[in-house]
Amino acid sequence: MPDSSVAEPKDSNPALDVIVIGAGFAGMYALHKLRGLGFRVRVFEAGSGVGGTWFWNRYPGARCDVESMEYSYSFSNELQQEWEWPERYAAQPEILRYAQHVAQRFDLMRDIQLNTRIIASVYERNANRWTITTDGGTSISAPYLIMATGNLSTPRVPDFKGLKSYRGKWYHTGYWPHEGVDFSGLRVAVIGTGSSAIQAIPIIAKQAKHLHVFQRTANYSVPAHNAPLDPDYVRRHKAEYPQRRRAAYDTPFGIAGYPPPTKPASEAPVEERISLYEDKWKQGGTIGFLYSYTDLLTSKDANDTAAEFVRNKIRGIVKDPATAELLCPKDHPIGTKRLCLDMGYYETFNRDNVTLVDARSTPIQVITPTGLRTSAQDYEFDAIVFATGFDAMTGALAEIDIRVQGGTTLREHWTAGPRTYLGIMVAGFPNMFLITGPGSPGVKSNMVVSIEQHTDFIADCLAHLRARGLGRIEAEQCAEDGWTEHVNDVANATLYPQANSWYMGANIPGKPRIFMPYVGGVHNYKKKCDAIAAGGYEGFKLTGADASNNVNPSTRHTGIATSNA
Ligand code: NA7
């Protein structure tokens, strides 16, 4: 039952300092961190458990594409020393188990309200408070609001005609039944060939009687070479954890252990290039592959060398030449959409029970009661899996009616595309923070690293305000304009904008085409954030309006130092 522990009416919980929306990795850490600084925090989560992405994305084969020793919290050395990851790349159930363990180990659940979807958040300037409304109609308010709503948390099923008439079962990878799905003996369709499909297809193919894969755009994928972790490697890694975590902040992706490339592909003879790509292919992993040369994401000619290498791999793996050619991506540079990581994806198309359908030349026109119709023919299916992605980066925020009382909504503010200062605050929306929002390196980095860095920045900022008796912080319009322009300039110097990716909002009809993440790298971004904090939060307006009424008095002027103050 939603909201059972929150009483009516609004301001029912006046003791709160901070409301956090979302109990994924971001919301959980925000709670832990802020609680540790003496703030009174409550987290609201739509799901019936913690874990965010890893709570919802339970499709077969769901797995992280960042190695498990890196894709984990660093804030507690005890935690990182005691937790045992079984595999190089952790599977969804393992990551969810980790999230649950963290929630328990740090006693987070007492301040997390599950099964509660937030539908509106309104800021009242005079009161200097955010009031959120739950789907159960309850209101709760606090001076500060943190949106830990995730970047890939709004699953999108395309608006296919006829879906309601379909008599079989259908699923979306991002909203998978908790009890799992057994496709044994069934005729199954998978629509989409993004990262989720590429992970799910090899497993569904092993169960299904026959699997049809509807591909509109071919994607590049490199092998994971997943395997159980070697205990010696784990021991060494754990001994170096503190240094490795620090080193991660000096890298573009927030992942240590990958020596940066030193020369452009154009300076390498063909044989040397192929030999290097071959080594990277054998090692597995996306970072290593894209780190082959300095110019893979800035020069089309350089990029072509890596793209053609992968296409030749596909041609070598897939036996039917027509299928192989269809699987070869040709419409975008490699790495400009999320490079996928697979375990036997291309090999799956050698199975007799798998058929690849070109949904570009023969688009899906309608879902029928028994399957679907393309422009070429009718198909019958017992089950359809939509691996059709998410309204990424802005979807979860747009679903909530976020507004300043008497002013515009966040949705309106972002009509032409998201604009933020550092991906953390939005001008005109005081005291509301985003964790890994658009304009931050979030989705182009190891998410956990970015989540911790953003949360630490926000927590330091709140402690800074409190220590000075201030209660309001707002991004300045010129700072937001400048940062947004910088984010665009950095992206425009790369090949990223050349792909119709979810980074560009291109997968959602009508969504403005703006490259949303900051691709200047975690290292540059963190330096910028640190300098801004050290300089007294340049680009932010800090004021004391009604501060004495808004911050938990028992925690004001406690002398808790901020790292940057
Ligand atoms: P993605 O990467 O957005 O992939 C969605 C796929 O669905 C992609 O192949 C789309 O083709 C396809 N799609 C979407 N709409 C249609 C229609 N109408 N017809 C046919 N095919 C369609 O989502 P994922 O869940 O795989 O991955 C998202 C991220 O999660 C991933 O990058 C990782 O970071 C984790 P398109 O390319 O648009 O032609």
Residues whose N, C-alpha, C, O or C-beta is under 5 A from the ligand:
A	BS01	NA7	L152 P158 I191 G192 T193 G194 S195 S196 A197 F214 R216 T217 R338 A359 A387 T388 G389 F390 W502 N507
